[in-house]
């Protein structure tokens, strides 16, 4: 492979090690790497309590896994500290950490990738702070540790992909918590990866598709005919081949504009829902929330989609559900959107236990006037429009819970509880 024409830069991908658990440990004056601590969501939010984060030591000693282990998996050990999440605090810490990164790179070169990871383009600034990128990475680690008490892990690469693989595969297991991958080290750093799912963007289903093609590791992926991959997998085949060679032509500064805008939300239900009335209660709540957001953005939707995912049944691949969309006359009204959602649900649902729901609106148009119809008195239509406006104003000023529809008080309703959550979990506060 001739890498001379490929983009060459210096990229850091920095992860805050066991972020939620580490933040909680530092606030208690504890060492994040040595303490036995887990952050667990409330039982009424995740159904028996979901472990959101574990300290490295808790993971090692008790074999607990974030977003997999639940309350029932907790050992009865007095040394283990179990705390609820405080999402507002974690967001505050994330902002503080990225402000530190901006001391080493320009504002435009720092991209928060998630609440605990960031990408930094150090191409134009690393020489201001050290003799090598690794030395600069170490300076950043020390500064974050000194100011916030947190440990950071750094992957370094000639492009963001290499930095990500260096972070995930090598840095987290390196005593220095730093690792590098460059074009010249691809054979020893990427081709030696035997587990495909260890690599960013390769999930279980993609692995199975590759296995059916006789590809079981990164070396085999890198040495298969790329035209064969494209023939069998389409565009994703080309992308996977590029990954196996450490190639990433992404320009992070390019502004991405979605082809189709949409407004919606999704949620994991607190338990398996079997009762049709309870499921429809939640669907209606979500329809009301989507309609409210449409009005906030002065938009109307010409298409409504509903995704229903059933409860787990054995292996992930056996998890079923359905996703359906329906074109409608453009609207931003709760009852019109909900009428469509309930119609779709009742036509496709066959009694399976439901665990995930998603409602989205698309084919959006800007609302410039109220569309009247011939079948409803004009005064009634205007009054209904005014009522919605008043509801939106009250919620904007006093919060969602200040005025709710009666269906949110029915058994199974989740809107009132979710209104106080941040990222689906307890927000807590941002004070130390």
N, C-alpha and C positions, 0 to 999 in steps of 0.2 A: 504494500500500500504506500503510495506516494503522499506523504502528509504535508508537503511543502505548500500546497495550495489551500490547506485547511486553516481555519482561524486559529491563531495562537495568542493567548493572553495569560493572565494570572488571575485565577478565580479561587475564592475561598467559599466553601459551604460550611457554615458554623451551626452546630447543634448544641442546645443547652441540655446537658446530660440529665435525664430523668427530671424534666423541667418542673412539673407541678410538685412532685415529691421533694425536689431539691429546694424550691422556694419555701415550702412548709418547714423543712429541716432548718434552714438558715434563720428563719424567724424564731426558732426555738433554741438558737445558739448551738445547733448540732451540726456535725460534719455530714454533708449530703451523701458522701460515698460510703460512710461507715455505719450510718444509723439504719435501724429496721423501721421503715415507715411506708405506709400506703395511703393514697388519696382515694376515697371511695364515695361514689354518688349515693344519694338517698335511695332507699328501697322503693319509695313511691314514685320515683322518677324513672328508674331503670329496671324495676322488677327484681327484687331480692338484692339490690345493691350491686353496682358494677365497679370494679377496681379500675380507676382511670390512670393511675400512675403508681409505680413502685420504686423505692430507692434501689440502687444496684445491689445492696446487701440483702434486702428483702427478696429480691428476685433470685439471688444466688442461694440463700438459705432455705427459703420456703417454696421456690419454683413458681412464684406468682407471675402472671403475665398481664400487662395493662390491656384493657379493653377486651379481655378474654375471661380472666378469673372473676368470680363473683363472691359475694359475702359468704356463701356456703363453703368456699375454698379457703377461708382464713383459718390459720391454725390457732389453737387456744394457747397462745404464748404471751405471757405478761410483758415481754420485751417489745412486742410489736405495737407500734403507735398507728392508730387508724384515725384519719381526720377527714372531714368533708371538704369538697372543693370550694375554692374562692376564686371564681373566674375573673372577677374585676381586678383582683390583686395580680393574677398572672398576666393579664393584659397590661397592667401598669409596669410590671417587670419587663415584659417584652419591649415596651417603648423605651425603657431606660437602657436596656441592652443595645438596641439598635442605635440609640444616641451615642453610645460608646463607639460602635462601629463607624459612625459618621465622623469620628475624630481621626480615622485612618483612611477614609475614602470620601469622595464627593457625595453629596446628597443623591445625585442621580445614579450613582453606582452601588447603592445599597438597596436591596430588594428583600423585604420580609417574605419568606417562602411559606411559613406557617407560624403558629404561635411560638414555636420553639426552634425554628430554623430560619436562617437568612443566607442569601447569596450576596457576596461582595465582589465586585470587579476591582481588583487591586492592580490591574495592568499599569495604570498611570501613576500610582502613588506609593507602591511598596518600597521603592528605592529611597523614599524620604525617611523611612523608619528603621531600616536594617540592611544587612548585607545579603540577605536571602529571604524569599517568601516565608520559609519555615521560621526564621527568626522573628519576622513580623507577626506571624500567627501566634508565636509564643508570647509576644508582648501584649497582644489582644487578650489572650487567655489570662495573663497575670492581672491585667487591668480589671477585667470583669470579676475575677476572683477577689481582688482587693476591695473593689467598690461595692459588690453585691453579694459576695460569698458564694458565687455559683461557679461550677466547673463547666467549661465549654470544650467541645470536640470539633476539630477542624479537618476538613478534607481540602486538599489543594490540587488543582489541575490546570491544564492548558485551556480547558473549556468547562462549562458548568457540569456537563455529564461526568467527566473524569473526576471532578471535585466531589460530586455526589457519591459515586462508587467508592472513592477513596474514604469518604466519611463512613458510609454504611458498612463496608466490608473490612476495612483495616484500622481506621483511626480509633474506633470504639474499643478495639482490642489491643491498642498500643499503649504502653505505660505513659507516654507523653501526650496521648490523646490527639496526635497529629499524624496524618499520613498523606502521601503524595502519589499521584498517577500522572504520567506524561505520555506523549505519543510514543516515545522510544521504550517505555516500560509496559505498554499494552500487553505484549505476549506473556510477561511474568505476572502482571497484576490483574488482567481481565480474563485472559484465556485459561487461567488456572482455576477459575471459579467453577466448581462442579454442580452447585445447586442453582438452577436457573432462577428460582423465585427469590434468591438473595439479591438479585439485581433489580434496581429501580425500574418500574414500569412492567415487569414480567410477573403477572399474577398466576394463580393456579390454573385457570382455564387456558391462558396463553401457553403455559408450560405443557399442558396436555396436548394442545394442538402441535407444538413443536415435537413432543415425544412421538406423536403419530407419524411425523416426518423423519423419524430416526435421529432427532437432535436432543441430546440429554445434558449437555454442558455448554459453556461458552466457547470452548475450543471448536467443538463441532458446529456451533452456530456461525463462527467466524469463517469456517472453511467449507460451508455449503455454497452451492451456486446461488448468487443473489437473485438471478432471474427466476430460478425455481421457487425461492421464497416469495417473491412478488406474485408469481403465478398462483401459489397455494394460499397465501395470506393477504394479498393485496398490499396496500400502502404500509400496513403495520409490518409486513415482511421486510420492506426496505428499511424501516426505522430500526427494527431489531438487528439487522445486519450492520447498520451504522453503529449501533450501541456496542456490538461485539468488537468493533475496531476502534472504539473510543472516539468516535466522530460525533460532533455536535455543532451544527452551524447556526444555532439559535443566536439571534441578536437581542439581548435582553432589553435594550433601549427602544426597540420597536414597539409602538403602541398597537395593541391588539384590539380590533373592533369586531365584536360579535356580529355575525350575519343576521341573526334573528334574536331580537331582545325578548325577554320573558320576565314575568314576575310571578313568584310562587314561593312555596315553602314545603318542607317535608318534616316528618317526625317519626321517632321510634316510640311506639306505644309503651306504657308502663308495664303492660302484661299482654298476654295473648287475649285478643277480643274474639269471642264466639258469637255474641248476641248482635243481630242485625241492627237493632235500634241503637245500641251503643256505638257501633262502627259508624252509622250514619250521623250520629251526634257529632263525632269528631270530624267527619268529612264536611259537615255544614259549618263547623267552627273554622275550619281551614278555608272554606270558600268565602266566609265573611272576612277573614283576615286578608285574603288575596284581593278581594274587592276593595277593601279599605286602602290597601297599598296602591291599587290602581288609581283610586281617586286622589291619593296624596301626590302621585306623580302626574296627575291630569291626563291619564291614559284610559283607553277602553280596549277590551280584548275581543278578538274575533275568533279565538280558538281556546278551548279549555281541555286540559289533559288531567287524567287521574291515574296514578300508579298505586297498586295494592300489592304488597309483598306478604306472603304467608309466613307463619311461624317456622322456625328451623325444624327440619325432620331429618336427622342423621347428618350426612355430609352436606357441605355448603352447596354442592352442585345440585342437590335434590330440592333445594328451596324454590318454591314456585310462586306464582303470582300473575298479575296481568297489568298491562299499561295500555290505555286507550285514550284517544283524543277525538274531539267533536267540534266542528265549525259551528259558530253561532252568529247571530246578529250582534254587532259590536255593542258591548255593555260594560258598565262598572258597578252594576247593582247586585247586592248580595243574593236576593231571591232568584234572580235570573241565572246567575252562576251556579247556585246550589241546585236548582231544578235540573240543570244539565248534569252536574256531578252525580246526583242521586239516580238519575235515569241510567247513566253509564254503569254505576256500581251495581244496581239491581239487575242489569242485563248480563253482567259478566261474573258476578260473585256466585259461588255454588256452595257456600257454607263452610269453607275452610277457615281455620283460625288465622286472624290477621295480626301482624306485628309492626308493619311499616306502612305509612301512607304518605303520598306526595301529591300536591295539587299545584298545577302551573297554568298560567295564562300566556298566550302568545298571539302573534299577528296583531301587535299593538298599534293603535292609532292615537294621535293626540286629540283630546276632547276639546272641541271649540264651541259646542252648543249642546243643548239638551234635545235628544231625538224623541219626538212625540209619536204615539201610535193612534190609530182610529178607534180602538176598541176600549180605551179607558178614558174617562173624563179628564179634560186638561187640568182641572184644579187638583184632582187626585194625583196625577203624575207630578205636578209641581210640588204638592205637599210632600210626596214621598222623597223627592229630590232634596227638599229642604230638611227633612228629618235625617237623612243620611249625612248631610253637611253638618248638622248640629251634633250628631253622634261623633263624627270625626273631630270636631273642634273640642268637645269635652275630653275625648281620649288624648288628644294632643296636649292638652293643658294639665290634665290630672292623672293621666296614665290609663292603660287599657282596662284595668279592673274597676275604674270609676263608673263604667256603664257597660253591661254585658247583656247579650240576649239570654232569655230564660233557658234555652236549650243547653247553655253552658253549665247550668246547675243540675242537669240530669246525670244519672249514673253513667260513668264512662267519659264525661266531658274532661278535657285536658287544658282548655284555653286559659282558664284562670290561673292554674298552677304554672303553666309554661310562661305566662306573661312576666313572671319575676325571675326567670332563668336567663343565664347568659351562655350562649353556645350550647343550650340544652341542659345546662347544669346550674347548680347554685352559684349565684354571682358573689355572695358574701360581700366584702368591702375591700377597698384598696388601701386601707390603713394598716399600719404595722403595729 
